[in-house]
Amino acid sequence: MEDWLSYRLQDFLLFDKSVYLRQFERYNEWLGLYRFSGIVAGLWLLFSIFRKSPSRIMLSALLICSGWVICSYAFLWQFFRPINWTIDYVILLPVLQIILLVTAVLRGRFDKPGNTSTRARDGITLIVLAFLMTLVPWLSGQAFDFWPAVLLTPESLALASIGHILNTRAPIWYSTPSIAWLIYNGLINFSLGLTTWFFSLFVIVFLALIMASGWRSSISGRP
Amino acid sequence: MSDLSTLNRRRFIQAFGGVLLGTHLPVSSPRANPASTITRPIPSTGQRIPVIGMGTWISFNVGNDPLLRDRRGEVLRTFFEQGGQLIDSSPMYGSAEAVLGYCLDRSGALADPLFSATKVWTSNTEKGREQIADSQRLWGIRYFNLFQVHNLVNWQKHLETLFEMKANQQLQYVGITTSHGRRHSDLEEVMTTQPIDFVQLTYHMQNREVEKRLLPLALEKGIAVIANRPFSGGRLIDYVQQHRLPDWSHEIDCTNWAQFLLKYIVSHPAITCAIPATSQVEHMIENMGAGRGQLPDSHLRQKMLDYVNTL
């Protein structure tokens, strides 16, 4: 037990910062101009949410699923997995998130916008953050080639997934895989000494507050 | 003994394509004079190996990226040009073994002196055998000089397999490893009860726990010792580099902190080899410099320690 307590998070890392960032650069090269399709998809997502159209919201969910499929196959499996064997296991998170989003569509959870304006506002905030998080590397001086692509990289997709679920009648637990991904990714960033871990921490605290307020509301019976 | 590893990919290229490849690869550093390289004998056979080897944890895990693979190839070429032999890896290090195989392929005849060392790392005995075969395929060699049980995982069963392979001349030496100063009592038990050739453990100026029992035991039992994490995962060298190297460091032929830290380690009489890892050619040249010139005696070792403790 004492031996286990002596481990630090960094002891589990298998790659260094430059090799990690290089995967984003290679993924962006692979995406080419399609990298900008994520921005278009993100704008569509925001537009749909503000319009509160059920069909558009369902379509947006499928758009997020498409992003997860591309990201899981290309970024996670082709580029990240060769340097990080834990992907063999955590790849289940995007797969589960896709299943839950599709289930929500099939069960009509996305046929109406969320019940409370507070929850919808939180959802929109997270989708906006899905855009902004791609700018965090810019703040730390990284070149554009290394920036994560909007709605085509795991963190951005996780935020968009959670935001989308919050904005509808789907249960919050449907976003569990994305929350787990944010924690996993935050730990990697922290171990590598990347300042972006602050961003993951912020989002996780934000979600914890949303869940705590939802739980309090359910206790008091007020929406 | 390395002659047994004939007909692997590396030697095939060496024989048929070596000239073609070799003439197109950049020369990264001047070759070191082999005679000036400090070597130590492996107690169980007397075979001598250079005191500075190379680790691959993190540094060689670059996946399938051609650009980074070629850069690691330059690091490996520098290692051999500077007189290096022992390279240590593990299936736990992600793509490190595959990258190493790629780089060895491209090193041609330069990689001839290779002393190959890797590990078996799984709790399943049968999977251990598969892992051993995988390592041979990834490195591109049929014969390993040294196979070790990684972090004592399922060591009883894996040692049985490795001793069997050694008896069948499928490998030369058997060893066991730990790191970060953990599970020393278990390691002591293995060293006392098993006929192993090598032990690998963490030893550096800020972690000298092994000086108390394990290093004297290795000397007593005639077990070769590989020191891993000589820079404490980079933290130790990052710290000392903020300070000036002492003026008297020229007495032991040190021109940089890497050499200072490494010479302290390899000057311990029980240490056979230290395995710093790096992804940069210039750092490799610095590291390999620790395997030449004067080593400190016990008086200077204490002086080195006192100096670092004041920083």
HADDOCK unambig.tbl for C-alpha pairs under 7 A between the chains (distance, minus, plus):
assign (segid A and resid 3 and name CA) (segid B and resid 182 and name CA) 5.86 0.50 0.50
assign (segid A and resid 3 and name CA) (segid B and resid 183 and name CA) 6.99 0.50 0.50
assign (segid A and resid 14 and name CA) (segid B and resid 57 and name CA) 6.95 0.50 0.50
assign (segid A and resid 14 and name CA) (segid B and resid 58 and name CA) 4.95 0.50 0.50
assign (segid A and resid 14 and name CA) (segid B and resid 61 and name CA) 6.98 0.50 0.50
assign (segid A and resid 14 and name CA) (segid B and resid 93 and name CA) 6.12 0.50 0.50
assign (segid A and resid 14 and name CA) (segid B and resid 94 and name CA) 6.70 0.50 0.50
assign (segid A and resid 15 and name CA) (segid B and resid 58 and name CA) 4.65 0.50 0.50
assign (segid A and resid 15 and name CA) (segid B and resid 61 and name CA) 6.04 0.50 0.50
assign (segid A and resid 16 and name CA) (segid B and resid 58 and name CA) 6.32 0.50 0.50
assign (segid A and resid 19 and name CA) (segid B and resid 62 and name CA) 6.24 0.50 0.50
assign (segid A and resid 82 and name CA) (segid B and resid 63 and name CA) 4.60 0.50 0.50
assign (segid A and resid 82 and name CA) (segid B and resid 64 and name CA) 6.68 0.50 0.50
assign (segid A and resid 82 and name CA) (segid B and resid 94 and name CA) 6.70 0.50 0.50
assign (segid A and resid 82 and name CA) (segid B and resid 95 and name CA) 5.94 0.50 0.50
assign (segid A and resid 83 and name CA) (segid B and resid 61 and name CA) 5.75 0.50 0.50
assign (segid A and resid 83 and name CA) (segid B and resid 62 and name CA) 5.99 0.50 0.50
assign (segid A and resid 83 and name CA) (segid B and resid 63 and name CA) 4.94 0.50 0.50
assign (segid A and resid 83 and name CA) (segid B and resid 94 and name CA) 5.31 0.50 0.50
assign (segid A and resid 83 and name CA) (segid B and resid 95 and name CA) 5.77 0.50 0.50
assign (segid A and resid 84 and name CA) (segid B and resid 94 and name CA) 6.05 0.50 0.50
assign (segid A and resid 85 and name CA) (segid B and resid 94 and name CA) 6.18 0.50 0.50
